[in-house]
Amino acid sequence: MSLYGRVLLLNAAVLALAAGLLLGPVTVSTPVRLGEAVVVLCGLVLMLVLNAALLRIGLAPLGRLGRAMATVDLLKPGARAEVTGRGEIADLTAAYNAMLDRLETERATSTGRVLTAQEAERQRIARELHDEVGQTLTAVLLQLKHTADHAPRELREDLRQAQETTRASLEEIRRIARRLRPGVLEELGLHSALRSLAGELSTARLRVTAHLAPGTAPLDPATELVVYRVAQEGLTNAARHSGAAHVELRLGPAPDGGTRLLVRDDGRGTAGAAEGAGIGGMRERALLVGALLRVGPGETGGTEVRLDLPARRPAGPGGGTGTEAAAPGVVPAPGAAPVPGAVPASDAGPVPVPTPGHER
């Protein structure tokens, strides 16, 4: 039944009740007696209560649809409004769910293109830092050494300090280039890249331990890049914001047969803080490979970042494999082999994307 017919039927039922009271034994004198006024007032209250109750029941699906609209989050897909009954409200709810399906697909596709362009831009910047800025600083360092060897004794100490400053700047440039382009991931694989990342972020005040299970299922290059970037963001957040003394990095099989990445620290926790660009970027990357990301308090305090990758499907007739819940718009890493359902890098276009900051 349509919304118009439903409201008309409810009001007709109330008016029929009023007509029944008028045609019944109830009479009204002039002037109105107290007993007659009480009967009329009770009838009016009864009609209002009945009308309100029937309207609430009839319009309840609109309330559920409004609450679903208010709580939807495209970074947490899968939530849909319940379709009940038939008629205009059911059609509206079904159309809203179909719109969410389209929006999630389009967001995954566009996010994949943006992240592809971002990775390509990171590689370009890393190459320029290494090949241009790095070589320039190396030349400056050699020139300073040559000058210090032939300078007067009173100037040598200042030149030695300039050498050390230049050498420290060169190491910092190389470190930034390594973080922008994880060459160890392409050359030695995910386990070596995660160990290198843990060692790089370990300091005297922060101890990072890596536990990488040897029996982890093999991942395609696009998924490995997602795992590496999520681990990088989680460890960077722990180092910068948590005040933790120990961070644990784990990679191994998940209970459902997939793969799980876990970054857990013993810091102060999120304390209800709003999610920043860093966590939003992790969620977008997780959607691209059909993974589930949880960021919240750990079992013993601190913050826990957990990435659950779906189990891979067995090889089909064509011999290909993939994840069970691969999202549309999955983007392969630059230079990697294509992934089923992936967005070609050539379709990304020149999208200038700034590198998101490492913050919660």
C-alpha positions in Angstrom: 0.0 0.0 0.0 1.2 3.5 -0.8 2.1 6.0 1.9 -0.9 8.1 0.8 -3.3 5.2 1.1 -1.9 4.2 4.4 -2.3 7.6 6.0 -5.8 7.9 4.4 -6.8 4.5 5.9 -5.6 5.5 9.4 -7.5 8.8 9.4 -10.6 7.1 8.0 -10.5 4.6 10.9 -10.4 7.4 13.4 -13.2 9.3 11.7 -15.3 6.1 11.6 -14.9 5.8 15.3 -16.0 9.4 15.8 -19.1 8.8 13.6 -19.9 5.7 15.6 -19.9 7.6 18.8 -22.2 10.3 17.3 -24.7 7.6 16.0 -24.6 5.8 19.3 -26.5 6.6 22.5 -24.2 9.5 23.3 -26.1 12.9 23.2 -25.1 16.4 24.0 -27.4 18.9 25.6 -27.4 22.7 25.6 -25.9 23.8 27.8 -23.5 20.8 28.0 -23.7 18.8 31.1 -20.7 17.6 33.1 -21.2 13.9 32.3 -21.6 14.6 28.6 -18.4 16.8 28.5 -16.5 14.0 30.2 -17.7 11.5 27.5 -16.9 13.8 24.6 -13.4 14.6 26.1 -12.6 10.9 26.6 -13.7 10.1 23.0 -11.4 12.9 21.7 -8.5 11.7 23.7 -9.1 8.1 22.5 -9.2 9.2 18.9 -6.0 11.3 19.2 -4.1 8.4 20.9 -5.4 5.9 18.3 -4.4 8.2 15.5 -0.9 8.8 16.9 -0.3 5.1 17.5 -1.4 4.1 14.0 0.6 6.9 12.4 3.7 5.9 14.3 3.3 2.3 13.1 2.7 3.3 9.6 5.6 5.7 9.4 8.1 3.6 11.3 10.0 2.5 8.1 10.7 6.2 7.3 12.3 6.6 10.8 14.5 3.5 10.3 15.6 4.9 6.9 16.4 8.3 8.4 18.6 6.7 11.1 20.4 4.6 8.5 21.1 7.7 6.4 22.4 9.5 9.5 24.9 6.8 10.4 26.2 5.6 7.0 30.0 5.7 6.6 31.5 4.8 3.2 34.8 3.9 4.9 32.8 1.2 6.8 30.8 -0.4 4.0 28.1 -3.1 4.2 25.6 -1.3 6.4 22.2 -1.2 4.7 18.7 -0.1 5.7 16.2 -3.0 6.3 13.5 -3.3 3.6 10.2 -4.3 5.1 6.8 -4.6 3.6 5.8 -3.4 0.2 4.9 0.0 -1.3 6.5 3.3 -1.7 8.6 3.2 1.5 10.0 -0.2 0.7 10.8 1.0 -2.8 12.5 4.1 -1.4 14.6 2.0 1.0 15.6 -0.4 -1.8 16.6 2.6 -4.0 18.7 4.0 -1.1 20.5 0.7 -0.6 21.2 0.5 -4.4 22.6 4.0 -4.2 24.9 3.0 -1.4 26.2 0.1 -3.5 27.0 2.5 -6.4 28.6 5.0 -4.1 30.8 2.4 -2.5 31.9 1.0 -5.9 32.6 4.5 -7.3 34.5 5.5 -4.1 36.6 2.4 -4.3 37.4 3.0 -7.9 38.3 6.7 -7.5 40.3 6.0 -4.4 42.2 3.3 -6.2 43.1 5.8 -9.0 44.2 8.4 -6.4 46.3 6.0 -4.5 47.9 4.7 -7.7 48.8 8.3 -8.6 50.0 8.9 -5.1 52.4 5.9 -5.1 53.7 7.0 -8.5 54.3 10.5 -7.2 56.1 9.1 -4.1 58.4 7.1 -6.3 59.1 10.2 -8.5 59.9 12.3 -5.4 62.1 9.5 -3.9 64.1 9.2 -7.1 64.6 13.0 -7.2 65.7 13.1 -3.6 68.1 10.2 -4.1 69.5 11.1 -7.6 69.5 14.9 -7.4 69.5 16.1 -3.8 71.5 13.2 -2.6 74.2 13.5 -5.2 74.4 17.3 -4.6 74.9 16.8 -0.9 77.5 14.1 -1.6 79.4 16.6 -3.8 79.1 19.2 -1.1 80.5 16.7 1.4 83.5 15.9 -0.7 84.1 19.6 -1.4 84.0 20.3 2.4 86.5 17.5 3.0 88.9 18.8 0.3 88.6 22.3 1.8 89.1 21.1 5.3 92.3 19.3 4.3 93.8 22.5 2.8 92.3 25.0 5.2 94.2 26.8 8.0 94.2 24.9 11.3 91.8 27.5 13.0 89.1 26.8 10.4 89.3 23.1 10.2 87.1 22.4 13.2 84.3 24.5 11.8 84.6 22.8 8.5 84.5 19.4 10.2 81.3 20.4 11.9 79.9 21.5 8.6 80.9 18.0 7.2 79.0 16.2 10.0 75.9 18.4 9.5 76.0 17.7 5.7 76.5 14.0 6.4 73.5 13.9 8.8 71.4 15.7 6.2 72.4 13.2 3.5 71.4 10.3 5.8 68.0 12.0 6.5 67.4 12.5 2.8 68.1 8.8 2.2 65.8 7.8 5.0 63.0 9.9 3.6 63.5 8.4 0.2 63.4 4.8 1.6 60.1 5.6 3.3 58.6 7.1 0.2 59.6 4.2 -2.0 59.9 0.9 -0.1 62.5 -0.6 -2.4 63.2 -3.5 0.1 59.5 -4.5 -0.4 60.0 -4.9 -4.2 63.4 -6.5 -3.9 63.3 -8.8 -0.7 59.5 -9.2 0.0 57.1 -8.2 2.7 58.7 -9.9 5.7 62.1 -8.2 5.1 60.3 -4.9 4.5 58.4 -5.1 7.8 61.6 -6.1 9.7 63.4 -3.2 8.1 60.6 -0.8 9.1 60.5 -2.1 12.7 64.3 -1.6 12.9 64.1 1.9 11.5 61.5 3.1 14.0 63.2 1.5 17.0 64.9 4.0 19.3 66.2 4.2 22.8 62.8 5.3 24.0 60.7 3.0 21.8 61.3 -0.7 21.3 59.6 -2.2 18.2 59.5 -6.0 18.0 58.4 -7.9 14.9 56.8 -11.3 15.0 56.3 -12.6 11.4 54.9 -16.1 11.0 56.8 -18.0 8.3 53.6 -19.8 7.1 51.7 -16.7 6.0 49.8 -17.2 2.7 51.5 -15.5 -0.3 50.0 -12.1 -1.2 49.8 -10.3 -4.5 52.0 -7.1 -4.9 49.0 -4.8 -4.4 48.0 -6.4 -1.1 51.6 -6.4 0.1 51.8 -2.7 -0.5 48.6 -2.2 1.4 49.9 -4.2 4.4 53.2 -2.3 4.3 51.6 1.1 4.3 49.1 0.2 7.1 52.0 -1.1 9.2 54.0 2.0 8.4 51.2 4.3 9.4 50.4 2.3 12.6 54.0 2.3 13.7 54.5 6.0 12.9 51.3 6.9 14.9 52.6 4.8 17.9 56.0 6.5 17.7 54.6 10.1 17.4 51.4 10.1 19.4 51.1 7.2 21.8 53.9 7.8 24.3 54.5 4.1 24.2 57.7 2.3 25.3 57.0 -0.9 23.3 55.2 -1.6 20.0 54.5 -5.1 18.8 54.2 -5.8 15.0 52.7 -9.2 14.1 51.9 -10.8 10.7 50.4 -14.2 10.5 47.4 -16.3 9.7 43.9 -15.2 10.8 41.4 -17.5 12.4 39.2 -17.5 9.3 42.0 -18.6 7.1 43.1 -15.2 5.8 46.1 -13.1 6.9 46.2 -10.7 9.9 48.4 -7.7 10.5 48.5 -6.4 14.1 50.2 -3.3 15.4 49.8 -3.0 19.2 51.4 -0.5 21.6 51.4 0.1 25.4 50.7 3.8 25.1 48.0 6.1 26.3 45.4 4.9 23.7 43.2 6.9 21.5 41.1 8.4 24.4 38.2 9.0 22.1 40.1 11.2 19.8 38.7 11.8 16.3 40.3 9.9 13.4 42.7 11.9 11.4 43.9 11.7 7.8 46.3 8.8 8.6 43.7 6.4 9.9 41.3 7.5 7.1 44.0 6.6 4.6 44.5 3.2 6.2 40.7 2.5 5.9 40.7 3.5 2.2 43.7 1.2 1.5 42.0 -1.7 3.3 38.8 -1.3 1.2 40.8 -1.6 -2.0 41.8 -5.2 -1.2 38.6 -6.2 0.6 40.2 -6.2 4.1 38.7 -5.2 7.4 40.5 -2.6 9.5 39.9 -2.0 13.2 41.6 0.8 15.2 40.8 0.9 18.9 41.9 0.1 22.4 43.9 -3.1 22.9 43.0 -5.8 25.3 45.6 -4.7 27.9 45.5 -0.9 27.1 47.2 1.1 24.5 46.1 1.2 20.8 45.6 -1.8 18.5 45.5 -1.6 14.7 44.3 -4.8 13.2 44.1 -5.5 9.4 42.3 -8.8 8.4 42.8 -9.8 4.9 40.3 -12.3 3.4 41.4 -15.8 2.5 42.5 -16.3 -1.1 40.2 -18.3 -3.5 41.6 -21.5 -4.9 42.8 -21.3 -8.5 40.1 -21.2 -11.1 40.0 -22.6 -14.6 42.3 -19.8 -15.7 44.8 -20.5 -13.0 44.3 -17.1 -11.3 43.8 -16.5 -7.6 42.3 -13.7 -5.7 40.7 -12.8 -2.4 37.2 -13.8 -1.5 36.0 -10.3 -1.0 38.0 -8.3 -3.3 36.6 -4.8 -3.6 36.2 -3.0 -6.9 38.9 -0.6 -7.7 41.8 -2.6 -6.4 45.0 -0.9 -7.6 48.2 -2.7 -8.3 51.5 -1.3 -7.0 53.4 0.7 -9.6 55.4 -1.7 -11.7 53.6 -4.7 -10.3 51.6 -7.4 -12.1 48.0 -6.6 -12.6 45.4 -7.9 -10.1 42.0 -9.3 -11.0 39.5 -6.4 -10.8 42.2 -3.8 -10.6 42.1 -0.3 -12.0 44.9 0.1 -14.6 47.4 2.8 -13.7 47.0 4.3 -17.1 43.5 5.2 -16.2 44.5 7.2 -13.2 45.4 10.3 -15.0 47.6 13.1 -13.7 46.0 13.4 -10.3 48.1 15.6 -8.0 47.7 14.0 -4.6 49.6 15.3 -1.5 51.0 12.6 0.8 48.8 12.3 3.8 50.3 13.2 7.1 51.0 10.6 9.8 48.5 11.6 12.4 45.6 10.1 14.2 
